[in-house]
Every structure is written in structure tokens, then in C-alpha cells.
């Protein structure tokens, strides 16, 4: 809770020391810190502040070298309210004023969000290129990265595998050549993409 601190009887009897200004968004307390002999204190909010703040009692007795806290409740406001708190001691012999500003709390602040008009339209998306274009782009990237050597070895491996498969008339050789060709083609395609 925010606290507005007021010092009483500091330099002399009935002296009042407080801040020039005080700002809050929440209910607050006024702390009356008496540094000397007991005293009576009168608190008064001007008309603007009196509409949005309230205290249970305006007259307070503060004992010798004691601290008294006065709770100030506030209503929710939509825009800032400014006014003065008058602090009086010695039955009117001395007074001071504090400029008080009550700001809207975050919960009661107007819900105003500025939205850029561009956000109200969905982003334009270019259609994805056809598969033939993607393959050509992948081939170009593979060539740029030195993938030509891998392509040449892949085609040589495929050609050699087919030649071995035809030269040897065995089911086992066909299976091994098939596995090697499948792996080689898969690795080549991955390298291209």
C-alpha cells in the first residue's frame, strides 16, 4: 500500500513537513509521524479529491513521539483526478498542502488498443513452386555445394549394380544389388534436397 508520510513537530511545535506531491493508483495511508509533544491533526481533501477519496475521521490525536496511520479509500476513476490535501495542526495555527493525484488503476483504465491496419489483413503468401522447379533448385544447390561428384558416383554405382545383377544369375545378388541401389538413390535424393 502506498504511504504519504507527514512529519509533525520536527523543527518546532506544530511544524508540518510533507511531500510537495503524491501520486497513487490505489487506496493509500497517511502516516502521521510525531517527533515531539502530542498534537491534534485535521485532514481535509478539497472538493475534487473528496469526490473520489474518503477517510473515516478527519480529526486525529497523535501521542508524544508516536506514529498514526490513517487509511484513505478511493473510488475507481477513469481519468486522473488532482487536488490538495490540507494538513492542519495546533487548532488551525499551522497548515500545509500536498498536491495529490489519483490515477486510474490498471484494472479500470480504458481498454484502448491501437491496432495497425496491416494486421487486419492476412499475409500474402506466394504459392509454392511446382515439384519440377523444386527439383531443379535442389539440383542447382547440390551442384553449388560440390554435389556433382556425389551424383557421378551415384550414377556409376547404379550402373555397376545393374551390370553385376545381369552378369551373375543369382537371387541373392539381385537382392543385395536392390538394397544397394535403394540406399544409393535415397542418399542421392537427400543430398539434392
N, C-alpha and C positions, 0 to 999 in steps of 0.2 A: 504494500500500500504506500502511495506517495505521502510525504510528510512536508508540511510547510512549517519551518522552525522559526519561532519567535522567542527572543531573549528578553527577559524582564529584569529591571533593577540592576543592570550591568554596571554602567558608569555612575549612575546616581539614582536616587529614589524616583520611581515612576518612569524611568527610562525604558524605551522600547526599541529593540533592534530586530529588524526582519528583512527579508529579501525585498528587492525592488519589484520583482515579478515572480510569478509562479504559474506553471502550466501543467495541466494534467488531462488525462482521458478517462480517469476512474475516480470513484469516491476517494477521499483523502482524509488525513487528520491534520489538525493544527496542534503543534507541540508547543506548549507554553512552559518555557524553562525559566524559573525564577531563581536568580542568583543572589537575592537579598531577602529583605523582610517580606512577610505575607502581603498580598495585594489582591485587589479586585480587578478583573479584566472584563471588558464588554466587547463583544464581537458583533460586527454588523456588515452584511453584504448589501451593496447597492441594489437598485431595482432590477437591473439586467441579470445579475448573478442570483438574486433572491428567487427569481423565477425557476432556476434550474438547480439550485442547491438548497440544502436545509440542514440545520443543526437543532438538537433537542432544546438547548438553552443558550441564550445569548450572554448571560452574566455568569462569571466563573470566579471562584475564590481559589487562589493558588497559595499554598502554605509556604513558610520560610524554606528557601533553598530546595524547592520541590519541582517536579515536572508533572504537568497535567496535560493529557491528550484529549482533544475534542474531535469527535468523529463528524465528518461532513459527508452527507449522502448527496448524490447528484442524479438528476434525470438524464436519460439519453438525449443527445442533441444531434441534429442533422448537420449543423454548421457551427463553427466556433462562436462561443459567447465570451465577451470580455466585460470586465467590471472591476470594482475595487472592494477589497476587504478593509474595513476600518477596525483598528485595534485601539481601544481606549483604556487607560489606567488612571488611578488617582481620582476617580469620580469625575472624569472629564478634564482633569488638569493637563493630561498629556495624551496625544494620539498620533498614530502613524497609519499610512495607507500602503497596501500591497496590491499591485496590478495582478489580477487573476484572470487566466484564460482557460476556459473549459473547451477541450477539443472533442470532436466526435470519436467515440471508441471505434476500434477496427470492426467490431461486430455490427455497429449501427451506421457505419459510413455508407454513403450511397454506393450501390453496386454499379459502377460505371467502368466499363472496359472498352478501350478503344481497339478496334479490330481493323487491320489493314485490309482494304478491299480485295487485294490479290489473294488473300487467304480464303475468300468465299468461293473461289473457282477451283475446280480440281486441276492438278498439274497436267500439263500436256505431255503425253508420252508418245514417243515415236514408236511405231510398230517394230517388232524385232525382225531383223533381216531373214530372208529365206535360208534354208539349210545349205543350199549351194554356195551362197555368199559367205556364210559362217565357215564352211569347209575351206573356201578359198582364202579367207582371212587367217584361219588356223594354219594353213599351208604356208602362207607368207611369213607368219610369226615363227614357224618351225625353221624356215629357211634362214630368217634373220638371226636365229639363235644357234645356227650351225646344225640344224636338223637334217640337212641334205645327206650327210654321212649316215645318219640313222636310217633314213629312207632307203638309201642304196643297199645297206646291209640287210634291211628287212626284205627288200625285193630279191636279193641274192639268196637269202635263207629260204624264202618261199619257193623260188625256182629250184634250189638244191633239194629241198624236201620233196617236191613233186617228182624230180628226176629219180631220187632214191626209191620213192614209192613205186614207180613204174619199173625200175630195174630189178628190184627184189620182189618176188611174188610171195609175200607173207602177210598174214592178217596182223601179226604183232607189229611189223614195220609200218603198216598203214596206220595203226592206232598211235604209235609213237610220233610219226610224221604229222598226223592230225592234231595231236596235242601241241607239238612244237609250233605248227602253223597257227593254231588258235592263239597261243600265248604271244607269238610274234606280231600277229595282226592287232591284238589288243594293246600291246605296248606301243606299237606304231600309232594307233589311233589316239591313245592317251597323250603321246608326245605331240601330236598335231593339235590337239585341243588345248 
